[in-house]
Amino acid sequence: MKNVEKNFQISVACLAVVIVFIGLYTQSLNKMMVTYFIGILGILGVFLPDWESFDQSVSHWVTPLKVDEFTAESCRSVRFRFYPVRMAIFTILYGFGLYKWWMFISTQ
């Protein structure tokens, strides 16, 4: 868990740097707050989901996992398997979010 916590702390620190940069560039508290909320939602979208459930093909996401499928070893190690559909969903969602955020930030 320490590795996940460390990555979360690094992500939040990077978000703070981005917020300061946006504040200096736009001099708008409103745009800083939007950047904060979008950034936190983006970070939580990576760190918060139950990856044991999502670490399978997309067609199995809606079926619940059995207790037998959770082992001590699988809970300790976080693996990220590459599934093209999952990566396409993440790319579309995060790409759209970044696009909308950039359009909001770039308009003065």
Backbone hydrogen bonds in HBPLUS format (Angstrom, degrees):
<---DONOR---> <-ACCEPTOR-->    atom                        ^
c    i                          cat <-CA-CA->   ^        H-A-AA   ^      H-
h    n   atom  resd res      DA  || num        DHA   H-A  angle D-A-AA Bond
n    s   type  num  typ     dist DA aas  dist angle  dist       angle   num
A0005-GLU N   A0001-MET O   2.96 MM   4  6.26 162.9  1.99 156.5 161.4     1
A0006-LYS N   A0002-LYS O   2.86 MM   4  6.01 155.0  1.92 146.0 153.0     2
A0007-ASN N   A0003-ASN O   2.98 MM   4  6.18 159.6  2.03 145.1 150.5     3
A0008-PHE N   A0004-VAL O   2.90 MM   4  6.11 151.7  1.98 145.5 153.8     4
A0009-GLN N   A0005-GLU O   2.92 MM   4  6.16 158.5  1.96 148.4 153.7     5
A0010-ILE N   A0006-LYS O   2.96 MM   4  6.21 158.2  2.01 149.6 155.6     6
A0011-SER N   A0007-ASN O   2.95 MM   4  6.11 155.3  2.01 143.4 150.3     7
A0012-VAL N   A0008-PHE O   2.96 MM   4  6.21 158.7  2.01 151.2 156.4     8
A0013-ALA N   A0009-GLN O   2.95 MM   4  6.13 154.1  2.01 145.7 153.0     9
A0014-CYS N   A0010-ILE O   2.92 MM   4  6.15 156.3  1.97 148.3 154.6    10
A0015-LEU N   A0011-SER O   2.92 MM   4  6.15 151.1  2.00 143.0 151.6    11
A0016-ALA N   A0012-VAL O   2.95 MM   4  6.24 146.7  2.07 142.1 150.7    12
A0017-VAL N   A0013-ALA O   3.11 MM   4  6.47 150.1  2.21 144.7 152.0    13
A0018-VAL N   A0014-CYS O   2.99 MM   4  6.32 156.7  2.05 148.9 155.3    14
A0019-ILE N   A0015-LEU O   2.87 MM   4  6.12 155.3  1.93 149.5 156.5    15
A0020-VAL N   A0016-ALA O   2.99 MM   4  6.23 158.1  2.04 147.1 152.3    16
A0021-PHE N   A0017-VAL O   2.96 MM   4  6.19 160.6  2.00 148.6 154.2    17
A0022-ILE N   A0018-VAL O   2.87 MM   4  6.11 161.0  1.90 151.8 156.8    18
A0023-GLY N   A0019-ILE O   2.87 MM   4  6.06 155.0  1.93 146.1 153.5    19
A0024-LEU N   A0020-VAL O   2.92 MM   4  6.18 155.4  1.98 150.7 156.7    20
A0025-TYR N   A0021-PHE O   2.86 MM   4  5.99 154.9  1.92 148.8 156.5    21
A0026-THR N   A0022-ILE O   2.84 MM   4  5.81 171.4  1.84 152.3 155.1    22
A0027-GLN N   A0023-GLY O   2.80 MM   4  4.88 137.2  1.99 123.6 135.9    23
A0032-MET N   A0028-SER O   3.14 MM   4  6.42 146.5  2.26 141.1 150.7    24
A0033-MET N   A0029-LEU O   2.97 MM   4  6.20 155.5  2.03 148.6 154.4    25
A0034-VAL N   A0030-ASN O   3.02 MM   4  6.30 159.2  2.06 148.4 154.1    26
A0035-THR N   A0031-LYS O   2.99 MM   4  6.05 155.4  2.05 137.6 144.6    27
A0036-TYR N   A0032-MET O   2.92 MM   4  6.18 151.3  2.01 143.9 152.0    28
A0037-PHE N   A0033-MET O   2.98 MM   4  6.28 168.6  1.99 156.2 157.2    29
A0038-ILE N   A0034-VAL O   2.91 MM   4  6.03 167.4  1.92 154.3 158.3    30
A0039-GLY N   A0035-THR O   2.88 MM   4  5.81 156.1  1.94 142.2 149.8    31
A0040-ILE N   A0036-TYR O   2.87 MM   4  6.08 160.6  1.90 153.3 158.3    32
A0041-LEU N   A0037-PHE O   3.00 MM   4  6.13 161.9  2.03 145.3 150.5    33
A0042-GLY N   A0038-ILE O   2.90 MM   4  6.09 153.8  1.97 145.0 152.8    34
A0043-ILE N   A0039-GLY O   2.87 MM   4  6.10 158.6  1.92 150.0 155.7    35
A0044-LEU N   A0040-ILE O   2.86 MM   4  6.00 167.1  1.87 152.8 156.7    36
A0045-GLY N   A0041-LEU O   2.91 MM   4  5.98 138.6  2.08 137.8 148.9    37
A0046-VAL N   A0043-ILE O   3.04 MM   3  5.38 148.7  2.14 105.4 114.7    38
A0047-PHE N   A0043-ILE O   3.02 MM   4  6.32 164.8  2.05 156.0 160.2    39
A0048-LEU N   A0044-LEU O   2.86 MM   4  5.05 156.1  1.92 133.3 139.3    40
A0053-SER N   A0050-ASP O   2.96 MM   3  5.55 132.9  2.19 113.3 124.4    41
A0054-PHE N   A0050-ASP O   3.15 MM   4  6.49 155.2  2.21 144.5 152.1    42
A0055-ASP N   A0051-TRP O   2.73 MM   4  5.35 121.4  2.07 135.9 145.9    43
A0060-HIS N   A0057-SER O   3.01 MM   3  5.74 158.8  2.05 120.9 127.2    44
A0061-TRP N   A0058-VAL O   3.13 MM   3  5.33 169.9  2.14 113.7 116.6    45
A0063-THR N   A0060-HIS O   3.34 MM   3  5.49 153.1  2.41 103.5 111.2    46
A0069-GLU N   A0066-LYS O   3.02 MM   3  5.45 146.9  2.14 108.6 117.8    47
A0070-PHE N   A0067-VAL O   3.12 MM   3  5.56 157.3  2.17 112.5 119.1    48
A0075-CYS N   A0071-THR O   3.03 MM   4  6.23 147.4  2.14 149.2 157.8    49
A0076-ARG N   A0072-ALA O   3.11 MM   4  6.26 140.2  2.27 140.0 149.9    50
A0077-SER N   A0073-GLU O   3.12 MM   4  6.29 157.9  2.17 151.8 156.3    51
A0087-MET N   A0083-TYR O   3.01 MM   4  6.26 163.4  2.03 159.8 165.1    52
A0088-ALA N   A0084-PRO O   2.89 MM   4  6.07 148.1  1.99 143.1 152.2    53
A0089-ILE N   A0085-VAL O   2.92 MM   4  6.21 155.5  1.98 149.7 155.9    54
A0090-PHE N   A0086-ARG O   2.93 MM   4  6.20 169.1  1.94 155.6 158.1    55
A0091-THR N   A0087-MET O   2.86 MM   4  5.92 158.9  1.90 144.1 150.6    56
A0092-ILE N   A0088-ALA O   2.93 MM   4  6.07 160.2  1.97 147.1 152.2    57
A0093-LEU N   A0089-ILE O   2.97 MM   4  6.14 172.9  1.97 156.3 158.4    58
A0094-TYR N   A0090-PHE O   2.89 MM   4  5.89 168.9  1.90 154.0 157.2    59
A0095-GLY N   A0091-THR O   2.82 MM   4  5.54 147.1  1.93 134.4 145.0    60
A0096-PHE N   A0092-ILE O   2.93 MM   4  5.94 160.3  1.97 144.5 149.7    61
A0097-GLY N   A0093-LEU O   3.00 MM   4  6.18 160.5  2.04 146.0 152.0    62
A0098-LEU N   A0094-TYR O   2.89 MM   4  6.02 160.8  1.92 147.2 152.2    63
A0099-TYR N   A0095-GLY O   2.91 MM   4  6.04 154.4  1.97 144.1 151.7    64
A0100-LYS N   A0096-PHE O   2.94 MM   4  6.18 167.0  1.96 154.2 156.6    65
A0101-TRP N   A0097-GLY O   2.93 MM   4  6.07 158.7  1.98 146.2 152.9    66
A0102-TRP N   A0098-LEU O   2.83 MM   4  5.96 162.2  1.86 148.4 153.4    67
A0103-MET N   A0099-TYR O   2.95 MM   4  6.17 156.7  2.00 150.2 156.5    68
A0104-PHE N   A0100-LYS O   3.04 MM   4  6.23 150.8  2.12 143.1 150.8    69
A0105-ILE N   A0101-TRP O   2.89 MM   4  6.14 159.7  1.93 153.3 159.1    70
A0106-SER N   A0102-TRP O   2.84 MM   4  5.83 161.9  1.87 150.1 155.1    71
